[in-house]
Amino acid sequence: MIRRPLALRAAGLAIGPLLVLGVLMLGPVPRSAHAQATGYGTLANPDLSRVTEENPANRESAADADRPRSTPGVSQAGPVDPHTYVLGPGDVLRLELWGRLVRSALLEVSPEGKIFLAGTGPVQVSGHTLEWAQSYVARKVGEMFRDVNCDLRLERVRRFRVFVSGEVARPGAVEVTPVTRASEAVSAAGLNPGASTRNITLRHRDGSAQRVDLQRSADVGRQEFDPTLLDGDMLVVPVATRFVYVKGAVARAARYDLAPGDSLSTLLELSGGLLPSAANDGALLVRFRAPTVRESLWLEVPKVLNGETDVPLQDGDQVFFFFTANFHDVPSVSIYGEVMRPGSYPITLGQSRLSELVRWGGGFTPMANAAAVILVRVPTDSAGKANAEFERLARMSRQEMTESEYAKFETRLSEQKNVFRVDMTPPREDRPATDPLLAGGDIVRVNPLVLSVRVEGEVRHPGLVDYVSGGSLGNYIDSAGGFTERAATGAVRVSRSLTGQVIPAASVRDIQPGDFIWVPERRDIEAWNIFRDVITVAAQLAVVVVAFRR
């Protein structure tokens, strides 16, 4: 009878301080979490105690039942910075205690911006940083308890609305979080064409404002120009009306919005800086003193780069950076076909010749047709007006052209030729050496030697005939079976494989490998048409004779 009250009194002495400590620290919390954290809930709910002791998984499920779920769709670029994260209504904090007292509880910031700590009362945390709240709670726990450690961390970020207006496709409210940046809200609203991306105004509820420069943030990585958002913020996107230009040897030559405080260094930063090919001997700043009156200012590039010359920019300023001539320019040509080492080779303009290229390529193979090397040259005509004139004449018929226009058209047509045949065989007395200078981009093709002659047209067996050195035109026609009855023997033509010229057979001295012999068909002659033409001519002559006699 005496021992039982003593046991109950001893149990009360052990449990009482924990009960008081829990109530003083955290006030009302969900029953299951409160019971598990303090340990005295086991007396009030023995069934729950038995379940959690027997099955740890059930114990975790019971605790999770009172835990808020993470807000879906919230993504962060990195950990929250307690120094800069500002708390507000809807944020959920987790307080952890360990040491002589073990406790875990959730604290949600109320719509008034407060959390409640029993023993301390409501604490206004809205508008303060997470670091401030951590320091405040740690100090209060240290004042009330000894040998108890605490940690206050952010469990879930809140959602709130900001407003986007101005030059956006969908003005109005946008739902964001404290880790959302201004660029994300503007992107959700959609920028209109012509909207300024460098002069966006971010207005806070306390009346303060700051400039948002999305282009500088995106192109340069300056995140201070793309701040995170606070409850009740308003973003105002204006129309872009003032511009500066940078042209020439920069990474991003373009037109840029002019923002307050812009200078040459800002423009270089936005344009990605100078290219390695930029000339260091000077740059040019063109500025308008009046709407139609301009002035030019020469700049020293080294001083611009080191910040010694950092001219403030004005609306309409244009900055020109120049290129270094022939910067890292290596002219090259290519040779393919019947050479020992085909490929591309660098050349020296004005010095390198075709024979040198053949030598660099290891010389001709035994099957190379050195008498018909093909040189393809890219046209370098940059006269736009001349090209336009040529295109106009090309659309006209011969009858529509004047004599001067036709002569001009023929000249321009000859200039368009960019494929040349070069004879690289050893020079003879009747043929001087041909060794043209090479130009950048030239392509040389060495075709294989064709040991045949093609005979087509009115011959009995048209096709390829074996080439015989010194063979005459008649020999090749005989090898093709001779003329047919309908052959126009006096109109035979030969197309040269070397030059592509078509010449009459009577002018051909010798046949070369690859030549093309064409025997045309004799035209049919109708007797009636000849008789009619004779009568017509005779009648006209008779009329002329009679007229003279009178």
LINRARA-V420472 format. One line per field, one symbol per residue. phi: phi as a letter, one per 40 degrees, with the letter a starting at -180 (. if undefined). psi: psi as a letter, one per 30 degrees, with the letter a starting at -180 (. if undefined). A space follows every 10 residues. Layout:
phi = ???
psi = ???
//
This chain:
phi = .ccccccccc cccccddccc cccccbfcbd ccccccccgc ccccbccccc ccccbdcccc cccccbcccc ccgcbbcicc cccbcccadh cbbbbbbahc bbababbbcc dcgbbbbcgb gcbcbcgccc cccccccccc ccccbbfbca abbccaccba bbbbbgcbcb chcbcbbccc cdcccccccg ccdgccbbbc bbbcccgcaa cbbccccccb gccccbccbb dgcbbbbccc bbbbbbbhcb cbcacbdcbd gcadcccccc cggccdcccc cibbbbbcca dbbbbbbcbc ddccccgcbb cccbcgcbbb bbcccfcfcb cabbbbgcbc bcibbcbbcg bcbccccccc cggccdcccc caccbbbccb cbcccccccc cccccccccc cccccccccc cccccccbbb bbcbcdcbcc accbacccbd gcbbbbcccc cabcbbhcbc bcicbdcbdg cccccccccc ggcccccccc bcbbbcccbg cbbcccccca cbdgcbbbbc ccccbccccc dccccccccc cccccccccc
psi = eeeeeeeeee eeeeeeeeee eeeeefaklk eeeeeeeeff ffefieeeee eeeejeeeee eeefegkklk kkgjkkfalk jfffkkllkf kklkkkklbf kkkklkjkkl ffgllkjkfe akkjfkflle eeeeeeeeee efeflkhkll kjlkekllka klkklbilei kakkkalfgk leeeeeeefj klkfkkffhk kjklfgflll kkieeeeeff gjffgillll kglkkjjlkk fkllkklbil eikakkkklk gkaeeeeeee gglklfgkkg fllkjkkjfl egkllkjkkj eeeeegfeji kkllkfkkkk kllkkhkhjj kllkklbile ilakkkljkf ekleeeeeee gglllfgkif fhkkjkkkkg jgjeeeeeee eeefflleff kleeeeeeee eeeeffkgkk kkjglkllef jlkjilkllk fkkkkjllkj hlkkklbile ikakkkkjkf kleeeeeefg flllfgkifg gklkjkfefg kjlleffkel klkflkkkjl kkkkkkeeee eeeeeeeeee eeeeeeeee.
//
